[in-house]
Amino acid sequence: MLGLSLLPIGIIAVLQTYRVIDEANQSIESALLGETLNAAAAERRIITRTLGIAESLALFMPELLDSPEGCSAHMQDVTESSDNIVWAGFIDNTGTAVCASSGTGTDLSQRPSFLSFKENPRQVVTISPQTAITKRTAILVVQPVFENGRPIGYISLTVPHTAIALESVSEQKLSPLDILTFDAVGNPLTSEAGLQSVASRIPASRSLKALTVSKGVVFRDRDSTGHPRIYTAVPLVSDQIFALALWPASEGVVGPARLLSAVAFPIIMWLTSLTVAFVAVHRLVIRHIRTLRRDIRAFTASRRIRTTAPSDEVPAELREVMDAFSQMTDQILRDEADQENLLHEKDVLLKEVHHRVKNNLQLIASITNMQIRKSKHPESKFMLKRLQDRVMGLATVHRSLYQANVFSEVRADELISDISRQLANSSVIPGERIEFSLETQPVLLYPDQAVPLSLLVTEAVTNAFKYIGRPPSGLPWVTVSLLGSGPGEIVLSVRNSIGTPLLEVPEETVSGLGSQLIGAFVMQLGGTSEIGEAGDAFEVKVTFQPADFTNADS
């Protein structure tokens, strides 16, 4: 309980510490992003101003082209009035500098900037290791010129690489190791530490093109040499120019190691309290409860009393529980012994009842048999024989019940087999050989279903032997089957061959009582019946569902 009571406090302390660290990380990340923007502010101003000049020239270029000399003079004024632009010109669709501050007429059709323009006329800021006219490393600003919606060429402005200098951040507390700028396709434009070694400083798992973000991001990674770094990437010119700053791995952001050390103290406090509570509870409660549990398990498994006498170290409450358990086990054993005696007496009585009912029914069948032998009328003999068969069917049910170990269940397959063989033996026709076959699967039924099923089989098998016919080929036959047919369904089938009747059935003995009884028994089973000729046989087919023992018992 002590550990559980301290757990919320420990969780609150950990969550609060994590929240403070997370807010500190967010503040540091915002500061790093801000310092990155401040450090690249000069580059951003120069590139933005150059883009603005290029866009302005593109608007007026169709009018300036009417006078090539005046256009070139205007381009020269642009370079003279700007501290950063060293060359300005207009290149038409053929790649010729038709209007420029210098080098007018120069063929630039093979330059990468012209080829990129022909492929996709759009605004581009890129770097050229050596420009065609100024012969120096410079940043190129390309601005397409449109007339009537069609591109007629582009404005090209050259800003020397040396003209762009990063603003000093030495007065700031945070200082990046390097800041480099790159374009939308991942080409480096500038670097404070030099463009020659850019490849060794960029993230090992991310390319510059993957860092063309729409808003600032901060992440941890290793550079190409394996050193851990913190990187911040921010957009300078939307969708065109981006800046990437490198910071020492230990700069500001709280990593997993620092986070673990910050939350370790509340966790240690909570674990210590749990240890103290466990030792105390184990000594006073748990070991005694385990002893009681062993005694309970031994009694549950084998009804063996293994009660341990409580010692003086056991608390009074647990001692009372142990004494109550000892008294309870004694009472349970006495009650179970009484229950077993009562159940045994009940089983004996039920067996005796079923045995006596079976004997009485067999006695009635014997008396009926005597009456059959004394009767002189065929119709009376037939009726008495049918009655005897029905009585013997009931006697068979009771014999199955008193022989069964469980009185609530009857093996219907064994019951049907006994009744069918008994009827087949008693229905022998002198001078005739009849093939009789029986097929069953194990089926358990309640007595409420077993009784109508046995009577149904009695009527159906008796009718089968009564109306059996000789088939065109082979011997006359009768088949009885009790099989499963799908989930929870049982099918009873009684079939006999048809053809020339083996017995002449007097018309006065045909009362239709057997068919009525079959229908009544099918209704008691809650099933359906199909009666009639099926191919070369006459069939009585009954489909029903046995009662669910599980649901009934529960």
C-alpha positions in Angstrom: 0.0 0.0 0.0 2.9 2.3 0.8 4.4 1.7 -2.7 1.0 2.2 -4.4 0.4 5.4 -2.5 3.8 6.8 -3.5 3.4 5.6 -7.1 1.2 8.6 -8.2 3.6 11.0 -6.6 6.5 9.4 -8.5 4.6 9.5 -11.8 3.7 13.1 -11.3 7.4 13.9 -10.5 8.6 12.1 -13.6 5.9 13.7 -15.8 6.7 17.1 -14.5 10.4 16.6 -15.0 9.8 15.4 -18.5 7.5 18.4 -19.2 10.1 20.8 -18.0 12.8 19.1 -20.0 10.5 19.1 -23.1 9.8 22.8 -22.7 13.5 23.5 -22.3 14.2 21.5 -25.4 11.5 23.5 -27.4 13.0 26.8 -26.2 16.5 25.7 -27.2 15.3 24.4 -30.5 13.6 27.8 -31.1 16.8 29.6 -30.1 18.9 27.5 -32.5 16.4 28.1 -35.4 16.5 31.8 -34.6 20.3 31.9 -34.5 20.4 30.1 -37.8 18.1 32.7 -39.4 20.2 35.5 -37.9 23.4 34.1 -39.1 22.1 33.7 -42.6 20.3 37.0 -42.7 22.9 38.7 -44.9 22.7 36.0 -47.5 19.0 36.1 -47.3 18.9 39.9 -47.9 21.4 39.7 -50.8 19.5 36.8 -52.5 16.1 38.4 -51.9 17.2 41.7 -53.2 18.7 40.1 -56.3 15.5 38.1 -56.9 13.5 41.4 -56.7 15.8 43.1 -59.2 15.4 40.1 -61.6 11.6 40.1 -61.3 11.6 43.8 -62.0 13.8 43.5 -65.1 11.6 40.6 -66.4 8.5 42.8 -66.3 10.1 45.6 -68.5 12.3 43.4 -70.7 9.8 43.1 -73.6 9.9 46.9 -73.9 13.7 47.2 -73.4 14.3 44.7 -76.3 13.0 47.3 -78.8 16.4 49.1 -78.4 19.3 46.5 -77.8 21.8 49.3 -77.1 19.5 50.9 -74.5 18.8 47.5 -73.0 22.6 46.8 -72.6 23.1 50.3 -71.1 20.3 49.5 -68.6 21.9 46.2 -67.7 25.2 48.1 -67.1 23.4 50.6 -64.8 22.1 47.6 -62.8 25.6 46.2 -62.1 27.0 49.7 -61.3 24.2 50.6 -58.9 24.4 47.3 -57.0 27.3 46.3 -54.8 26.7 42.6 -55.3 25.7 42.1 -59.0 28.7 41.9 -61.3 26.9 40.8 -64.5 23.3 41.2 -65.8 21.9 40.1 -69.1 19.0 38.8 -71.1 19.4 35.4 -72.9 16.8 34.6 -75.6 15.4 31.3 -76.6 18.5 30.5 -78.8 20.9 30.9 -75.9 22.4 34.2 -77.1 23.0 37.1 -74.7 21.2 39.7 -76.8 21.3 42.3 -74.0 24.0 42.3 -71.3 26.1 44.6 -69.1 29.1 43.0 -70.9 29.7 40.2 -73.4 26.7 41.0 -75.6 26.2 38.3 -78.3 27.9 35.5 -76.3 26.5 32.1 -77.1 25.3 30.5 -73.8 23.3 27.7 -75.4 25.4 25.0 -73.8 25.5 26.4 -70.3 23.6 24.4 -67.6 21.4 27.4 -66.7 20.2 27.7 -70.3 19.5 24.0 -70.6 17.6 24.0 -67.3 15.5 27.0 -68.6 14.6 25.2 -71.8 13.5 22.1 -69.9 11.5 24.1 -67.3 11.2 27.9 -67.6 11.0 28.9 -63.9 12.8 31.1 -61.3 16.0 29.4 -60.2 18.9 30.3 -57.8 21.9 28.1 -58.3 25.7 28.2 -58.1 28.1 28.1 -61.0 31.8 27.0 -60.4 32.8 29.3 -63.3 30.5 31.6 -65.1 30.8 32.0 -68.9 31.6 35.8 -68.9 33.0 36.7 -65.5 35.0 33.5 -65.1 34.5 33.2 -61.4 32.5 31.2 -58.9 29.2 32.9 -58.5 25.5 32.5 -57.6 23.2 32.7 -60.6 19.7 34.1 -60.4 17.5 33.0 -63.4 14.2 34.8 -63.9 12.1 33.7 -67.0 10.6 36.5 -69.2 7.2 35.9 -70.7 5.4 37.7 -73.5 1.8 36.9 -74.3 2.1 33.9 -72.0 5.1 32.4 -73.9 8.7 32.4 -72.6 11.0 34.5 -74.8 14.1 34.1 -72.7 15.4 34.8 -69.2 17.1 37.4 -67.1 20.4 36.2 -65.6 22.1 38.0 -62.7 25.5 37.0 -61.4 26.4 37.5 -57.7 30.1 36.6 -56.9 30.5 34.0 -54.2 32.8 36.4 -52.3 30.1 39.0 -52.1 28.1 36.9 -49.7 29.5 36.9 -46.1 27.8 35.5 -43.1 27.0 37.8 -40.3 29.1 37.3 -37.2 27.4 35.6 -34.3 30.3 35.7 -31.9 28.4 38.0 -29.5 25.7 35.3 -29.1 26.0 32.6 -26.5 25.2 29.9 -29.1 27.6 29.6 -32.0 27.3 27.2 -34.9 30.2 25.2 -36.3 29.2 26.0 -39.8 26.2 27.4 -41.8 25.7 26.5 -45.4 23.0 27.4 -47.9 21.7 25.2 -50.6 19.0 25.3 -53.4 15.9 23.3 -53.9 17.6 20.4 -55.6 20.3 20.1 -52.9 23.2 22.0 -54.5 25.4 23.8 -51.9 25.5 27.6 -52.5 27.6 28.9 -49.7 29.5 27.6 -46.7 31.3 29.5 -43.9 33.9 26.7 -43.7 34.2 26.4 -47.5 32.4 24.5 -50.2 35.2 22.0 -50.8 34.5 20.2 -47.5 30.7 20.4 -47.5 30.3 16.6 -48.1 32.0 15.8 -44.8 29.7 18.0 -42.7 26.2 17.3 -44.0 24.1 14.6 -42.2 25.0 11.0 -43.0 21.4 9.8 -43.2 19.8 12.8 -44.9 20.6 14.5 -48.2 20.4 18.2 -48.6 17.4 17.8 -51.0 15.6 16.0 -48.2 16.1 19.1 -46.0 14.2 21.5 -48.3 11.6 22.1 -45.6 8.8 24.6 -45.4 9.5 25.4 -41.8 12.4 25.1 -39.5 13.4 21.7 -38.1 15.9 20.5 -35.5 17.3 17.0 -35.4 20.3 14.9 -34.3 22.5 13.0 -36.7 26.1 12.1 -37.4 28.1 13.8 -40.2 30.0 11.8 -42.8 33.0 11.5 -40.6 31.0 9.9 -37.8 30.9 12.9 -35.4 27.5 13.5 -33.6 26.0 16.8 -34.5 22.8 18.8 -34.0 21.4 20.2 -37.3 18.9 23.0 -37.8 17.4 23.6 -41.3 15.4 26.7 -42.2 14.0 28.1 -45.4 15.6 31.5 -46.5 13.6 31.9 -49.7 10.4 29.9 -49.9 10.9 26.7 -51.9 14.2 27.9 -53.3 17.0 28.7 -50.8 17.6 27.0 -47.5 20.1 27.2 -44.7 21.6 24.3 -42.7 23.5 25.0 -39.4 25.8 22.6 -37.6 26.0 22.7 -33.8 28.0 20.6 -31.3 26.1 17.5 -30.1 26.2 18.8 -26.5 24.8 22.2 -27.4 21.7 22.9 -25.4 19.3 20.1 -26.3 18.7 17.6 -23.5 19.4 14.1 -24.8 18.3 10.7 -23.5 21.2 10.5 -21.1 20.4 13.8 -19.4 16.7 12.9 -19.4 17.4 9.6 -17.6 19.5 11.2 -15.0 16.8 13.8 -14.4 14.0 11.3 -13.8 16.2 8.7 -12.0 15.8 10.2 -8.5 11.9 9.9 -8.3 12.2 6.4 -9.7 14.8 5.4 -7.1 12.6 6.9 -4.3 9.6 4.9 -5.5 11.6 1.6 -5.8 13.1 2.1 -2.4 9.7 2.6 -0.9 8.5 -0.6 -2.7 11.4 -2.6 -1.3 10.7 -1.5 2.3 7.0 -2.2 1.9 7.6 -5.6 0.4 10.0 -6.7 3.1 7.5 -5.6 5.8 4.5 -7.2 4.1 6.3 -10.4 3.3 7.3 -10.9 6.9 3.9 -10.1 8.4 1.5 -11.4 5.8 2.7 -12.9 2.5 4.6 -15.9 3.9 1.7 -16.9 6.1 -0.7 -16.5 3.2 1.5 -18.7 1.1 1.4 -21.4 3.7 -2.4 -21.1 3.8 -2.5 -21.3 0.0 -0.5 -24.5 0.0 -3.0 -26.0 2.5 -6.0 -24.9 0.3 -4.4 -26.4 -2.9 -3.7 -29.7 -1.2 -7.3 -29.9 0.0 -8.7 -28.9 -3.4 -6.6 -31.4 -5.3 -6.9 -34.5 -3.0 -9.3 -33.6 -0.2 -6.3 -34.1 2.1 -6.2 -31.8 5.2 -2.7 -30.3 5.5 -3.4 -27.6 8.0 -0.4 -25.9 9.5 -0.7 -24.9 13.1 -0.5 -21.1 13.3 2.5 -19.8 15.2 2.7 -16.8 17.5 4.2 -14.7 14.7 1.0 -14.9 12.7 -1.2 -11.8 13.1 -4.5 -12.4 14.9 -6.5 -11.8 11.8 -4.7 -14.5 9.8 -4.8 -16.9 12.7 -8.6 -16.6 12.7 -8.6 -17.3 8.9 -6.5 -20.4 9.3 -8.8 -21.7 12.1 -11.9 -21.0 10.0 -10.3 -22.9 7.1 -9.6 -25.9 9.3 -13.2 -26.0 10.5 -14.5 -25.5 7.0 -12.5 -28.5 5.6 -13.9 -30.8 8.3 -17.4 -29.7 7.6 -17.0 -30.1 3.8 -15.6 -33.7 4.2 -18.6 -34.6 6.4 -21.1 -33.1 4.0 -19.5 -34.8 1.0 -19.6 -38.2 2.8 -23.3 -37.6 3.5 -23.9 -36.6 -0.1 -22.2 -39.7 -1.5 -24.3 -41.9 0.7 -27.5 -40.2 -0.4 -26.5 -40.4 -4.1 -25.6 -44.1 -3.7 -29.0 -44.8 -2.2 -30.7 -42.9 -4.9 -28.8 -44.8 -7.6 -29.8 -48.1 -6.1 -33.4 -47.1 -5.8 -33.5 -45.9 -9.5 -31.9 -49.0 -10.7 -34.4 -51.1 -8.8 -37.3 -49.1 -10.2 -36.1 -49.4 -13.8 -35.4 -53.1 -13.2 -38.9 -53.8 -11.8 -40.5 -51.8 -14.6 -38.6 -53.8 -17.2 -39.6 -57.1 -15.5 -43.2 -56.0 -15.4 -43.2 -55.1 -19.1 -41.6 -58.4 -20.0 -44.2 -60.1 -17.9 -46.9 -58.3 -19.9 -45.1 -59.3 -23.1 -45.1 -62.9 -22.0 -48.8 -62.8 -21.1 -49.5 -61.2 -24.5 -47.4 -64.0 -26.2 -49.5 -66.6 -24.4 -52.7 -64.8 -25.6 -51.3 -64.8 -29.2 -50.8 -68.6 -29.2 -54.4 -69.1 -27.9 -55.9 -66.7 -30.4 -57.6 -68.2 -33.4 -58.1 -65.1 -35.5 -55.2 -63.8 -37.7 -56.3 -60.2 -37.1 -56.2 -60.7 -33.3 -52.8 -62.4 -33.5 -51.5 -59.5 -35.6 -52.8 -56.8 -33.2 -51.4 -58.7 -30.2 -48.1 -59.2 -31.9 -47.8 -55.5 -32.6 -48.7 -54.7 -28.9 -46.1 -57.2 -27.8 -43.4 -55.5 -29.9 -44.3 -52.1 -28.4 -44.1 -53.4 -24.9 -40.8 -55.0 -25.6 -39.5 -51.7 -27.0 -40.3 -50.0 -23.7 -38.8 -52.8 -21.7 -35.6 -52.4 -23.7 -35.5 -48.7 -22.8 -35.8 -49.4 -19.1 -33.1 -52.2 -19.3 -30.7 -49.6 -20.9 -31.5 -47.2 -18.0 -30.8 -49.5 -15.1 -27.7 -50.8 -16.8 -26.3 -47.3 -17.5 -23.9 -45.5 -15.1 -25.7 -42.1 -15.7 -29.5 -42.3 -15.5 -30.0 -39.0 -17.3 -28.3 -40.3 -20.5 -29.3 -43.2 -22.8 -27.0 -44.6 -25.5 -29.6 -44.3 -28.4 -27.4 -46.3 -30.8 -27.2 -49.3 -28.5 -31.0 -49.0 -27.7 -31.9 -48.9 -31.5 -29.6 -51.9 -32.2 -31.2 -54.0 -29.5 -34.7 -53.2 -30.6 -34.0 -53.7 -34.3 -32.3 -57.0 -33.9 -35.1 -58.2 -31.6 -37.7 -57.3 -34.2 -35.7 -58.8 -37.0 -35.4 -62.1 -35.1 -39.1 -62.2 -34.3 -40.2 -61.3 -37.9 -38.6 -64.3 -39.6 -40.7 -65.5 -42.6 -40.8 -69.3 -43.0 -38.9 -70.3 -46.2 -37.6 -66.8 -46.9 -34.1 -65.3 -46.3 -34.1 -61.6 -45.6 -30.9 -59.6 -45.4 -30.9 -57.3 -42.4 -28.2 -54.5 -41.9 -27.7 -52.0 -39.1 -25.5 -48.9 -39.0 -25.2 -46.6 -36.0 -23.0 -43.9 -34.5 -22.7 -43.1 -30.8 -25.7 -40.9 -29.8 -26.6 -39.7 -26.3 -30.3 -38.8 -25.5 -32.4 -38.0 -22.5 -35.0 -40.6 -21.6 -37.7 -38.2 -22.7 -36.4 -38.6 -26.3 -35.2 -42.1 -26.0 -38.7 -43.5 -25.3 -40.5 -42.0 -28.4 -37.4 -42.9 -30.5 -37.6 -46.6 -29.4 -41.3 -46.7 -30.1 -40.8 -45.0 -33.5 -38.1 -47.6 -34.4 -40.5 -50.4 -33.3 -43.3 -49.2 -35.6 -41.0 -48.4 -38.5 -39.1 -51.7 -38.4 -42.3 -53.7 -37.9 -43.9 -52.0 -41.0 -40.7 -52.6 -43.0 -40.9 -56.4 -42.4 -44.7 -56.4 -42.8 -44.6 -54.7 -46.3 -41.2 -56.0 -47.5 -41.1 -57.0 -51.2 -38.8 -59.1 -53.3 -36.6 -56.9 -55.6 -36.0 -57.8 -59.3 -32.5 -59.1 -58.3 -31.0 -60.3 -55.0 -32.6 -61.1 -51.7 -35.2 -59.0 -49.9 -33.6 -56.6 -47.4 -34.2 -54.2 -44.5 -31.7 -51.6 -43.3 -31.7 -49.4 -40.2 -29.3 -46.5 -39.7 -28.9 -43.8 -37.0 -26.3 -41.3 -38.1 -25.2 -37.7 -37.6 -26.0 -35.3 -40.4 -24.5 -32.0 -39.8 -24.1 -29.8 -36.7 -26.5 -31.1 -34.0 -28.7 -33.2 -36.2 -29.5 -36.9 -36.1 -31.1 -38.9 -39.0 -32.9 -42.2 -38.4 -33.6 -44.2 -41.6 -35.5 -47.4 -41.9 -35.6 -48.8 -45.5 -37.0 -52.0 -47.0 -36.9 -53.4 -50.5 -40.0 -53.1 -52.7 -41.4 -55.5 -55.3 -43.5 -58.7 -55.0 -44.8 -58.8 -51.4 -43.5 -61.6 -49.3 -46.5 -61.5 -47.0 -50.1 -61.2 -47.9 -51.4 -58.6 -45.6 -55.2 -59.0 -45.0 -57.1 -55.8 -45.7 -58.8 -55.9 -42.3 -55.3 -55.7 -40.5 -54.5 -52.4 -42.3 -55.7 -49.9 -39.8 -53.3 -47.0 -40.3 -52.5 -47.0 -36.6 -48.7 -47.5 -37.3 -48.5 -44.4 -39.5 -50.4 -42.3 -36.9 -48.0 -43.5 -34.1 -45.0 -42.7 -36.2 -46.3 -39.2 -36.8 -47.0 -38.8 -33.0 -43.5 -40.0 -32.1 -41.9 -37.7 -34.6 -43.8 -34.8 -33.1 -42.5 -35.8 -29.6 -39.0 -35.8 -30.9 -39.4 -32.3 -32.3 -38.2 -33.5 -35.7 -39.4 -33.9 -39.3 -40.2 -37.0 -41.3 -40.0 -38.1 -45.0 -42.0 -41.3 -45.7 -42.4 -42.8 -49.1 -40.7 -44.6 -51.9 -37.1 -43.6 -52.6 -35.7 -45.3 -55.7 -35.8 -49.1 -55.2 -36.9 -48.9 -51.6 -39.5 -47.7 -49.2 -38.0 -45.4 -46.6 -39.0 -43.8 -43.3 -36.6 -41.0 -42.7 -36.7 -38.9 -39.5 -34.4 -35.9 -38.8 -34.3 -34.4 -35.2 -32.0 -32.6 -32.9 -30.9 -34.2 -29.6 -31.4 -32.0 -26.5 -28.3 -30.1 -25.3 -27.0 -31.7 -22.1 -24.9 -28.7 -21.2 -27.7 -26.2 -21.4 -30.1 -28.4 -19.6 -27.6 -29.2 -16.8 -26.7 -25.6 -16.3 
